[in-house]
């Protein structure tokens, strides 16, 4: 067989260097920069999946603190803004310093709502949000300090503990949507009126119908459709208040410490530091899960940088009106479902949240949603959180009698404040703040019992299953 000629003459026939298509295929899916036609729809899916979750904490907390529509609008705008900053920081990041550089969404977590409501109840008007924000800021510092070492502590937060806490988050929050379904204002003459209950039931039915018969993207945003259709149905009956739109500025950045300078109360701080441990566990689990989904395993450095971003967002968020920040599991589900793993897609979604936060009038639109509509949707939202906890517990080794007792006692401790609200009435104020929240009480008992059964003097026993990526 004839041999090819050597020398310069063969250069034109040699294999050309890799350009365009081959270069694109060599990029890891996480680092892929999609074309605009694919980028925008993919980002919209993430926004649709996260939006209801982002605006839920400020809606609930604002209502509990007795804020008017204008103040609730500012809270919503601040939550959107902080979520956008945190998400962009996570996805783009600064290599080696902050950001896990995965398609990871950060925003105010619903896990902090119950203890925050407990803080609000133990403080007088005008001191509620300052006490909350002081505790949140310390929780952010706590996260920053503990983040580099958190990987070593994960064994103390197995699915037994996290499953109990997540279940209690859903269970302890359930009275909130029930109250909303009745009208939201217990002092109102029409609280519990049939028209409120009918609107809440209608909203719930819409969500269930879309979930049953919807397909693809429509099914993913069933909650959002329920809120929209329920609000539209409320308008002819005069149950939607449009006054907030008139007073809300079209564009404005949140004002630093608009709700007062932070107050640092030891009991409130302890309560939210406990919640921060739970949020750090959830974020770590989310990063491990995304690493598996994206074929880029999350190592200790990735988790440390991700938690550092959580801490920064949680520390700085209260300056503008934000709350404890953590991973959004629903967006991990979007990545798994769509297989679009580009972090730039989520970065664009984070940028969109930034824009939404800079336009308070958009937050005012969200605050138009009547309380009964929120109640119907809240039953689905908070119920699904409890289901997530039950799913976590299902893989937590409940064939072991010690684990069964651990879960039973921890759940019981968490349900006491619901079953008997005055149970801790004679306890010191700091104890009422910590134990008066089902999630804080349940978390403390679960951690202590996990230490008792699986760590103290039990070297020969099989430990509880450790935290793993789903």
N, C-alpha and C positions, 0 to 999 in steps of 0.2 A: 504494500500500500504506500502510495506516495506520501512523503512527509511534508508538512506545511513549511513554507519558506520562513527563514528567520530574519530578524533585523527590522529596520524601520519600515520596510515595504509591507510588513504584515500588520502594522498598527491599525489601518482602517478596518481590518477584518477581526480585530480582537474584541473581546466582550466589552461593551460600553460600560462606563461606571453607572452605579445605581442612582436613579433620580426619581422624581415624581412618585409613580405608583408603588415601586418597591420601597422607597423611603417611607411612604405612608404606612405600608404594611409592617414595617419594622418598629413603628411606634407602639408602645403599650397602650391597650384600650383606655386605661385611666388617663393617659396624657394626650389622647387623640383630640384634635381640634376639628369638630364637625363642621360641615357646610351649614350656612345660615338656614337652609330649608329643613335641615334635620335638627339643628341646635335649638331653634325657637320652640317648635312643638314639644320637644323633649323637656325643655325648661318649664314650659307651661304645665306639663304633667306634675312636675315637682311642686310648683306653686299651688296647684289645685289640691295636691295631697297635704300640703303643710298649712295652707292659709287658715283653715278653721282652727287648727291647733295653735297657731301663733296668736290669734286674736282672742281665743277663749280665756286664757289667764287674766288679761286686763279687763275683759268684760265681767268675769266673776268677781275679781278683787275690787274693781271699781264699784260694782253694785253693792258689795258687802260693806265698803267704806262709805257708802251713801253719797258718792260723787254724782254731780249732775252730768248731763249729756256732754257738755263742753269738756269737762275734766276727763270723762271716760274716753272721749275722742283723743285727747292728748296722750292718755295711757296706751291706746291702741297704736297711735302713730309711733310712740317711743318703742313699743315692742317690735313693730315691723322694722324700724330703723336698726335696733340692736341685733335682731335676727339676721338682717342683711349683712351688717358688719361682721358678725361672728361667722356666718356661712362663707363669705368671701375670704375671710382670714383662714378658715379651715382648708378650703379647697385650693387656694393659691399659696398662701402662707409665706413664710420666710424660711428657706431651707435650713434645717438644723436648729431652728429656734422655736417657731410657732407654726401650727397648722399641720394636720396629718396628711394633707395633699391627696385626699380621697374624695369621692363624690358624697360628702358628708354634710348634712344639714344641721345647723345649730339654732336653737330658738328657746324662748321661755318654756320651761317644762311644766306640764300639768301636775307633776309629782309634788311640786312645791305649794300647790294651791291650798291643800287642807291645813298644813301648819301655819301658812300665812293668814288664813281666815281665823285660826285660833289666836294669833297675835293681834289681829284686828279686834277681836271680841274682848280682849283683856286690856285694851287701850281706849281712852276717850277720844271723841271727835277732835281732829286736828293733830293727834299724836299717832294715829294708826299707820299711815304711810311712812312717816319718819322712822317709827320703830321697825317697820318691815324693811325699809331700805338700809337702815343701819345693820340689821342682821344679815341681809343679803350681801352687803359689802364685806363683812367679816367672813361669810361663807366663801366668797370669792378668794380672799387671802388664804383661807384654809385650803382651798383647792390648789392654789399655786404652790403652797408649802408642801402639801402631801403628794402632789402629782408625780414627782420623780421617784417616789418610793411606793406608789400605790400598787404596782404590780406585785410586790411582795405581800400586800395585805389582801389580795383577792381571795385567798383561801379562807379568810374569815367572812366572806360574803358569797357563799355558794348559792346555787339556785334555791335551796331551802329558805335562805334569808331573803334574797331578792324577790322570790316568788310570793312570800308572805307580804312584803312591803308593797309590791305592785298590785296584788289583790286588794289590800287595804286601801290603796289610793282610790281604786274604783268604787269600793263599797262605801268608804267614808264620804265620798263626794256625792253619792246618790241623792241625799236630801236636797242638794242644791238644785238640780234640774226639776225635782218634784215641786219645790217651792216656786221655781220659775213657771212651771206648767199651771200653777194656781194664780199667776199674775205677778209674782215677784215681790210685791209690797205687802207685807203681812198687816200693815196698819190700814190698808185701803178697804173701803166698804165692800168692794166687789172681789176681794181676795177669795179665790176658790170658786168663783162663779163659773157656771157651766160653759159660758162662751170662751173662757180661758182654757178650760179643759178640752173643749172641742177643737180649738185651734192647735193645741199641743198634740192631740191625738191625730189630727189631720196631717201635721208635719211629720210625725212618726210614721204614719201610713205611707206618705209620699216616699220617704227614705226606704222603707221596706219594699215598696213596689219597684223602685228604681234598682235596688239591690237584687231583686228577684228577676226582673225582666230586662234590665239594662245590660249593655255589652261594652267591654273594653274601657275606654276612657270615661264614658258616661257612668259606668258602674263605680269607677274609682272615686268619682266626685259626687257620690250620692248624697253625702252629708251637705255639701255646698248647695246642691239642687234643692234639697229639703228646706234649707234656710231661705233660699230665694223664693221658692214657690209658696212657702208658708207666709213670708212677709207680704207677697203680692195678694195672697188671699185675705190678709188682715186689713188691707187698705180700705176696701168698701165698707167695712164695719167700724172704721175710725179707730182701729187698734194699733196704728203705726204713727209714731210721733216724728214729724219732719222738722221740728224746731231746731234741731242740732245742725242741720244743713245751712240754715240761715246765719248762724253765728260762727261756724267753722271757717277759718282762713283757707284759701285754696292752697297756698304753699307756705310752709314755715318749718323751721327746724325746732326740735324740742328744746325748751329752756332748762338749763341746768338747775337742779334742785327746785323745780317749780312747785313741788308739794311740801317744801320745808326741808331744813337741814336734817341729816340723819341722826337718829337717836340710838344709842347702843345699850340695849337692855340684855343682861346676862342670860335670862331664860329664853328670850327670843333668839339670841345668837346661838345658844346650844341647840335649840330646836332645828334651826336651818342648817347648822353644821352637820347634824345627823342626816337631814335630807340631802345635803351635798354629797355625803358618802354614797347614798343610793344613786344619785345622779351620776357620780363618777363611775360607779359600777355599770350603770346602763350605758354610758358613753363608751366604756371599755368594751363591753359586749357588742355594741354597735360597730366599733372599729374592727373587732375580730371578725364579725359577720361580714362586713364589707370587704375586708381583706380576702376572705374565702371566695366571695361572690366575684370579686374583681381579679382574682388570681394574682394578688399582690399582698401577701400575708403581712398583717400588722405586727411589727416587732415591738420590743419595749420602747425604743426611741419614738416610734410612731404614736404609741399610746401616750407617752409623756408629752409630746408636742400637742397632741389633741386635747389632753386634759389641761395643758397650760392655756390653750385658747379658751376652753370652757371657763377657766378661772379668771382670765382677763375680761371676758364678756360679762361674767357675773359680778366682778368688782366694779367695772365701769358702767354697767347698765343702769344701776340705781341713780347715777348722776343725772340721767335724762328720763328716768321713769321705767327702767327695765326690771326684770325679775330673774331668778336663777336660771341659768342657761345650760342646756344639755342636748343630747342627740335626739333626733326625731326618727323613731323606729319606722313610721309609715313611709319615709323616704328611702330607707333601706329596702323596704318591700318594693318600692317603685323600681329601684335599680335591679333587683332580683327578677321582677316581672318583665321588664322591658329589655333587659340585658344591655342597655345603654350605659356604659361604665365611665364615660368621660367626666372628669372632675370639672371641666369647663362648662358643661351643661348646668351643673349645680351652682357654679360660680355666677352664671348668668341669672339663674333663679334668685340667688342672693342679691345681685345687683338690682333686680326688679323689686325686691323687698325694700331695699334702700330708697328707691324712687317712691314707692308707696308710702314709706314712712315720712318722706319729705313733703307729702301732700295731705295734710290733716283732713281735708274734705273727704278723702277716700275712707279714712277711719270713721268719719261721721256717717257715711253710708252704711258701714257695718253696724254702727251703734243704733241704726234705725230698726234693727231686727227686734220685734216685740219679745217680751219675756216668755210668753207661752210657746213661741216658736223655738226659742233657745231651749226651753224645757223639753220639748219633744225631741230635738236633736241631741240634747245633753244626755238623755237616757241611753241613746246609742253610744255616744262618745265615751261616757264614763263606765258604762257597762262593758264596753270592749276593752277598757283598761283592766278591769277585774278579770275578764277572760284571759288576757295576756298573762296575768299572774297565775291563774289556774293552769295554763299551758306550761308555764315555767315549772310549777310544782309537780306536774305530771312526770317530769324527768328528773325529779330530785331525790329518788330513792325512798319513796314512801312505803316500800315493802318492809322497812326497818321500823320496829315499834317506837324506838327513840325519836326517829324523825317525825312519826305521826304525832307523838306527844308534843314535840317542839312546835310543829305547825299549829296544832290545836290550841295550845296555851297562848302562843303569839297572836293568833287570830282573835282569840277570846279577849286578850288585853287590848287589842286594837278596836274591838267592837264595843267595849264598855262605854266610851264616851257617847256612842250612838244610842245604846240601849238605856243608859242612865246618865243623862247630861249633867246632873247635879252630883254625881258620884264623888268627884274630887273637890267639892265646894269648900270643905274645911281644910284642904291642903294648902301649904304656902303658895304664894303667887307663882314662883318659878316652877313648882311642881305642876300647878294647874296648866301652865303654858305647854310644858313638855308632855304630860300625860293626858291633857285634855284634847290633844290631837291623836286620833287613832293611828295615823301612820307613824308618828314619833314613838308612841307607846309600844306599838307592835314591833317596830324596828329594834328598839332597845331590848325587848324581851327575846326576839329572835336571835339577835347577836349574842346576848348573854347565854341563852340556852345552847346555841351552837358551840360556844366556848366550853360550856359545862359538859356537853355530851361528846364532843368530838375533838377537843384539844387538851383539856386539863386532865392529866394523869391517864390518858387513854391511848398511849402510843401503840398498843397492840391492836386497837380496833380500827376497822375500816373507816376512814374519814368520809364526811359527806362529799358528794360529787362536787368538784371544783367548777368554777365558772368556765364555760367553753363557748366558742362561737357557735351559733345556731347552724 
